[in-house]
């Protein structure tokens, strides 16, 4: 999800005139960046024990 502040900051950098396609393209890029930041920040928060338990579950299938 994109916050209003991030969107406002990005729109300030846009030219005075732009197409809807340009806006939608920028929104897609912003959303992907936000998802990547959320994903990468969550990776470092899993303990070794939790990781071992998850891997064990995968191989028991």
C-alpha positions as CSV (number, residue, x, y, z in Angstrom):
1,X,0.0,0.0,0.0
2,X,1.3,3.5,-0.9
3,X,1.0,6.2,1.7
4,X,-0.5,9.6,0.9
5,X,2.8,11.3,1.8
6,X,4.8,9.2,-0.5
7,X,2.4,9.8,-3.3
8,X,2.3,13.5,-2.8
9,X,6.1,13.6,-2.8
10,X,6.2,11.7,-6.0
11,X,3.6,13.9,-7.7
12,X,5.6,17.0,-6.8
13,X,8.4,15.6,-9.1
14,X,6.0,15.0,-12.0
15,X,5.8,17.6,-14.8
16,X,2.8,20.0,-14.9
17,X,1.2,17.8,-17.6
18,X,1.3,14.0,-17.7
19,X,-0.8,11.1,-19.0
20,X,-2.9,8.7,-17.0
21,X,-0.6,5.9,-18.3
22,X,2.5,7.7,-16.9
23,X,0.7,8.1,-13.5
24,X,-0.4,4.5,-13.4
25,X,3.1,3.3,-14.4
26,X,4.6,5.4,-11.5
27,X,2.0,4.0,-9.1
28,X,2.9,0.4,-10.1
29,X,6.6,1.1,-9.6
30,X,5.9,2.7,-6.2
31,X,3.8,-0.3,-5.1
32,X,6.5,-2.8,-6.1
33,X,9.2,-0.8,-4.3
34,X,7.0,-0.7,-1.2
35,X,6.4,-4.5,-1.3
36,X,10.1,-5.1,-1.8
37,X,11.0,-2.9,1.2
38,X,8.4,-4.7,3.3
39,X,9.6,-8.1,2.2
40,X,13.3,-7.4,2.7
41,X,12.8,-5.8,6.1
42,X,10.9,-8.9,7.3
43,X,13.5,-11.4,6.2
44,X,16.0,-10.5,8.9
45,X,13.5,-11.0,11.7
46,X,13.3,-14.8,11.6
47,X,15.3,-16.7,14.1
48,X,17.4,-19.8,13.2
49,X,15.1,-22.0,15.2
50,X,12.0,-20.7,13.4
51,X,13.8,-21.2,10.0
52,X,14.7,-24.8,11.0
53,X,11.1,-25.5,12.0
54,X,9.8,-24.1,8.7
55,X,12.3,-26.2,6.7
56,X,11.4,-29.3,8.7
57,X,7.7,-28.7,7.8
58,X,8.6,-28.4,4.1
59,X,10.4,-31.8,4.0
60,X,7.7,-33.7,6.0
61,X,5.2,-33.3,3.2
